[in-house]
Amino acid sequence: MSLTVALSKGKLLAGSEALFRKAGLPFPGKEGRRLVVALDGLRFLFVKDMDVPTYVEHGVADVGVAGRDVLLESDCDVYQPLDLGFGRCRLVVARQKGSGADLSRASTLRVATKYPRVTAAHFLEQGVSVEVVKLAGSVEIAPGLGLADCIVDVVETGRTLEENGLEAVAEVASSSARLIVNRASYHARRGEVSGLLEALRKAAP
Amino acid sequence: MSGATHGLVQVPPGVQCFVGDEARRRRVIEERVISVFEGWDYQEIIPPLYDYADVFAGGDLAPKTYSFVGRDGSLLALRPDFTSLLAKIAAGRLSGRPAPIRLYYSGEVLRYEPPQAGRQSELFQMGLEHLGGASRAADAEVLAVAAECLETLGASGWVLALGHVGVFNGLLEGSGIEGSRLATLRERVEGKDPAGVREVLAQGGASAQVREAVVRLTGLAGDVSVLGEADRAFAFSASARGAVAELYEVVEALRGAGLADRLVLDLGEVRGLDYYTGLVFRVYAPGLGFEVGGGGRYDALLARFGRPMPAVGFMLGLDRVALLLERQGAAVPEAPAPEVVGGGGLGAALLRARERRAAGARVRFGDGEGA
């Protein structure tokens, strides 16, 4: 039985491919739209980035590559033994530039985000009541349209925030791609998992 | 879908119903596990379904406990686990019985799970508690019983992953890290997340030595050589080394008993730290992404009920065992095909059916038409 690797079809795909190739591990080419690919003793699943931890937690995949932002949000019970060093970004609170409004004065802050769990925990820890508006994307436009007072989202360069007239006012967490491992696979398929883990450890910066 | 408009056949979230073959497979699993428990001279205990809520208070499960007010105004709770209930009974009803007391149980526990989580609220657990025995011998015995359960069930590739809470606790002793920061740190160690551990410890508090040791802990899993590595790496902490030595003794005993291939070490296993005081272990097997069961030593619990004594126990989840065996294709015997008996006068037919039953046949009684 070969190990199954869950990978995100999204922004971490290129970095995952580069790292697997550098580590001398197989990686499927860009042929077609097949979501399950077997190649040289590994099986690859290509899924939505938010779903990678779920596949690994349930043991459908033995290992996976997921951003720490996604891991924090999913709260899945998986091991994350290796920081892969790519996909670096920050999860920040951002609001309209020059709005000057004091966010702490609102009795309940309305926050638009793709990360409702992390967002609620972040504000509640600081003693701020929060109403989370869950969106699936284009979160940056929410404050300008009056849907929310501010947003919590990932930024890499800050250009998207800039272009939508937003500025980051606080950091919630920093993120990068992590290798995640199913708990049972880690122990019960130790030999195969540690082989993969060591190859990637050597290749990671 | 809300209020009184739902149909009478709608199922509330979190409950399951097993029919026919599925129910029979569970019964077979339960019987096999119980036969092992009995074989090691554990006695069955059938505790009540509910008890005073304070019996279950204080643990990780408190927020998941279904509680309700009795007619006399007392706060009651449906059992969320068996261990505290058995500890209470051992300290109360069985207070005159000399230690060690070996007890086993098999039954449902109820836990509140948020509806959106899609988890079961009703879980069937089969487990045992070894109360008041000599510690190392009891640890080894419980692990051997766990191993025999897996063997008897016909599971393959399973391992017992052993840890000891004294390693993490020993390393952090006197470090000044406590409260919510300690909880976060523990979570990160549990997740084998060295980057996350560094992040927590970078906020200061611990010495460089402790920082490096805790980061190291996230990778200390594997074969028995892990224990030698830990002994060298944690030389500065007498209590961490003491825990490693205790673990070594148990591992040696199990290796002596032919279980070397089934043991893996996992010193980063720090779950349930408020409750466990020594050895902790989990059963993993390929095919199931989460543990099939687990257990550990909880020397402080019995004192809560007024009969301080050491204790160790373990539990298998019936749902998880059933799923594992199904995924591994492990055979559970099918029910035999029935003999149809009927026709030629009701009394005579019934007599024949009774005779076939007495001979041990599985009988389907009918008149042959639409039987």
HADDOCK unambig.tbl for C-alpha pairs under 7 A between the chains (distance, minus, plus):
assign (segid A and resid 57 and name CA) (segid B and resid 289 and name CA) 6.36 0.50 0.50
assign (segid A and resid 58 and name CA) (segid B and resid 289 and name CA) 4.78 0.50 0.50
assign (segid A and resid 58 and name CA) (segid B and resid 290 and name CA) 6.91 0.50 0.50
assign (segid A and resid 59 and name CA) (segid B and resid 288 and name CA) 6.19 0.50 0.50
assign (segid A and resid 59 and name CA) (segid B and resid 289 and name CA) 3.73 0.50 0.50
assign (segid A and resid 78 and name CA) (segid B and resid 191 and name CA) 6.23 0.50 0.50
assign (segid A and resid 79 and name CA) (segid B and resid 191 and name CA) 4.47 0.50 0.50
assign (segid A and resid 79 and name CA) (segid B and resid 192 and name CA) 5.31 0.50 0.50
assign (segid A and resid 79 and name CA) (segid B and resid 193 and name CA) 6.79 0.50 0.50
assign (segid A and resid 80 and name CA) (segid B and resid 191 and name CA) 5.97 0.50 0.50
assign (segid A and resid 80 and name CA) (segid B and resid 192 and name CA) 5.73 0.50 0.50
assign (segid A and resid 80 and name CA) (segid B and resid 193 and name CA) 5.01 0.50 0.50
assign (segid A and resid 81 and name CA) (segid B and resid 192 and name CA) 5.26 0.50 0.50
assign (segid A and resid 81 and name CA) (segid B and resid 193 and name CA) 4.99 0.50 0.50
assign (segid A and resid 81 and name CA) (segid B and resid 194 and name CA) 6.40 0.50 0.50
assign (segid A and resid 83 and name CA) (segid B and resid 195 and name CA) 6.67 0.50 0.50
assign (segid A and resid 182 and name CA) (segid B and resid 289 and name CA) 6.33 0.50 0.50
assign (segid A and resid 183 and name CA) (segid B and resid 289 and name CA) 6.64 0.50 0.50
assign (segid A and resid 183 and name CA) (segid B and resid 290 and name CA) 6.38 0.50 0.50
assign (segid A and resid 184 and name CA) (segid B and resid 284 and name CA) 5.16 0.50 0.50
assign (segid A and resid 184 and name CA) (segid B and resid 285 and name CA) 6.23 0.50 0.50
assign (segid A and resid 184 and name CA) (segid B and resid 286 and name CA) 6.59 0.50 0.50
assign (segid A and resid 184 and name CA) (segid B and resid 288 and name CA) 6.97 0.50 0.50
assign (segid A and resid 184 and name CA) (segid B and resid 289 and name CA) 5.29 0.50 0.50
assign (segid A and resid 184 and name CA) (segid B and resid 290 and name CA) 5.63 0.50 0.50
assign (segid A and resid 184 and name CA) (segid B and resid 291 and name CA) 6.51 0.50 0.50
assign (segid A and resid 185 and name CA) (segid B and resid 286 and name CA) 6.41 0.50 0.50
assign (segid A and resid 187 and name CA) (segid B and resid 264 and name CA) 6.99 0.50 0.50
assign (segid A and resid 188 and name CA) (segid B and resid 157 and name CA) 6.75 0.50 0.50
assign (segid A and resid 188 and name CA) (segid B and resid 158 and name CA) 6.42 0.50 0.50
assign (segid A and resid 188 and name CA) (segid B and resid 159 and name CA) 6.04 0.50 0.50
assign (segid A and resid 188 and name CA) (segid B and resid 284 and name CA) 6.16 0.50 0.50
assign (segid A and resid 188 and name CA) (segid B and resid 285 and name CA) 5.64 0.50 0.50
assign (segid A and resid 188 and name CA) (segid B and resid 286 and name CA) 5.88 0.50 0.50
